[in-house]
Amino acid sequence: MACQERFGFLPPFEHFATSAIHVGQEPEQWNSWAVVPPITLSTTFKQEEPGKNRGYVYTRFGNPSRDVLEKVVGALDGAKCHEQHTGWTSLAALDGAKYCLAYSSGMGAILNICHLLKPGDTIICTDDVYSGTRELFHKILKDYNVEVLFVDCTKLEKLEDALKKETKTKLVWLETPTNPTLKVIDIRACADVVHRYPGVLLAVDNSLMSPYFQRPLSLGADICVTSATKYINGHGDVLMGVVSVNNKELYERLKFLQYSLGAVPSPFDCFLCNRGLKTLHIRMKLHFQNGLAVAKFLESHPHVEKVIYPGLPSHPQYKVVQKQCTGVSGVVSFYIKGKKENAIAFLKNLKVFTLGFGLGGYESLAAHPATMTHASVPEEERRALGITDTLIRLSVGLEDKEDLLADLGQALRAAFA
C-alpha cells in the first residue's frame, strides 16, 4: 500500500483480500461444512425426478468447483463486500462485476467472445496485442468473413476515425498494458468514444494487471477478460481464462457459448486457481516492488538502451496508469544495447531468471519476443510495433530483490564480454 500511495496511483480496492478469501467459500453450503471448498469431480449429478435437480445436471453446464471460482473472481473484478452477522457476502456494486465465467484457457475465453460476432462484422483491435489474440483475429478475418482493423488506441482520434469508417464494428478489443511493449490505454476515454456507437462492445484484456491493480468494468468496459493462467493463479500450474461482465443479457449469451462450445476448465484446475487467489493481494504487492526495483536498475545500466515499465515516470502513459490503476505488475520490457547477438547472450547467461514463455508466476521469467512469443508476426509488423531483435521482456517474480538484480547485472556483463 505504501508503494502505491507514494507513487500517486489509485488507492487499493476496498476489502480485496477479504473478498478473495471469503466470497463464495461459505462452509455452510457443503454438507460437511468444509472450510476449504471440496473438489467436485463428478461429471453427472443425480436428479430427484425427471426434470427436477438441485442446480447441477452435467459438469459442462455447471459444476460446484467452477461456481465457487466464478463467484470470487466476479467479486474481485469489482464487487464490494460488507460484513453481516452471517459473514462476508459479495455485493454487486455499480462499478462491480455481477457475472463471471471461467474457461479452459485464456484463448478459449477470447474465442467464446468472438462467437458473439457474425460474418460481416468488424473488430477494431489495438495494434500491439498478445500474439495469440492477433493470430486468432487474423484467422477469423481469413476464414469467417469478420473484418479486423488494428489501430493505435492510445490515440483516441484514431479509434474515433476507425469507428466512423467501419460502420459494421461490433467489438473493440483493448489490451492494457499491451504485450510486450507495455503501452497503456486510457480505458475510460476509449469507453466514452466506443459507447457513442450503439451496439458496439468494448472488451479489455486485463491479463498483465490482474483485478488487484486494474478493474476495466469500473472504467466503462463491457467485458473484462483475463488469462487466469498468469497472475490470478500465479503458480504456473493452471491453464485458464475468466470473463466478467455486468450485463445480464450478455452474460446469458456468453454462458450459452461456454457450455455449448465446451471450453470449460476442470474442477481440479478451478480448485487450484481458487487457492491461488487467496494470496493474489500479497503476491501483487511484491511483484510491483520487485518489478519497480528491476526497472530502476535497468534504467541506470550502461548496457541498456531503454526501459519500458508503466510504474516509471519515464513511461509515456504514466499519468494514465496513475489515474486508472492501483499499482503495476511485474512485467518489465527493455531494449538492450548492441544487436540480436547481445540479447541472446544476455538471455543465455541468466541464472535466476528462466528463459521461457509465460508471465505472472512466482518465478522470474525472461523472453525474447521477436523469436518467441511474437515469432509468427511478420517482421515488418514487428518492427513497426517496436518488437525488435533487442527487445527483452521480463516477468519479475517473487525472489529476493538482491538476487534478481545480481542476476541481471552478471548477465548484462556477460552479454558484452
Sequence and secondary structure as in RCSB ss.txt:
>XXXX:A:sequence
MACQERFGFLPPFEHFATSAIHVGQEPEQWNSWAVVPPITLSTTFKQEEPGKNRGYVYTRFGNPSRDVLEKVVGA
LDGAKCHEQHTGWTSLAALDGAKYCLAYSSGMGAILNICHLLKPGDTIICTDDVYSGTRELFHKILKDYNVEVLF
VDCTKLEKLEDALKKETKTKLVWLETPTNPTLKVIDIRACADVVHRYPGVLLAVDNSLMSPYFQRPLSLGADICV
TSATKYINGHGDVLMGVVSVNNKELYERLKFLQYSLGAVPSPFDCFLCNRGLKTLHIRMKLHFQNGLAVAKFLES
HPHVEKVIYPGLPSHPQYKVVQKQCTGVSGVVSFYIKGKKENAIAFLKNLKVFTLGFGLGGYESLAAHPATMTHA
SVPEEERRALGITDTLIRLSVGLEDKEDLLADLGQALRAAFA
>XXXX:A:secstr
 HHHHHTT     TTHHHHHHHTT  GGGSTT  SS      SB   SBTTB SS SBTTT  HHHHHHHHHHHH
HTT EEEEETTEEEEE  TTS SEEEEESSHHHHHHHHHTT  TT EEEEESS  HHHHHHHHHHHHHS  EEEE
E TTSHHHHHHHHHH TTEEEEEEESS TTT     HHHHHHHHTTSTT EEEEE TTTHHHH  GGGGT SEEE
EETTTTTT SS    EEEEES HHHHHHHHHHHHHHT    HHHHHHHHHHHTTHHHHHHHHHHHHHHHHHHHHT
 TTEEEEE TTSTTSTTHHHHHHH S   SEEEEEESS HHHHHHHHHT SSSEE S  SSSS EEE TTTTTTT
TS HHHHHHHT  TTEEEEE  SS HHHHHHHHHHHHHHHT 
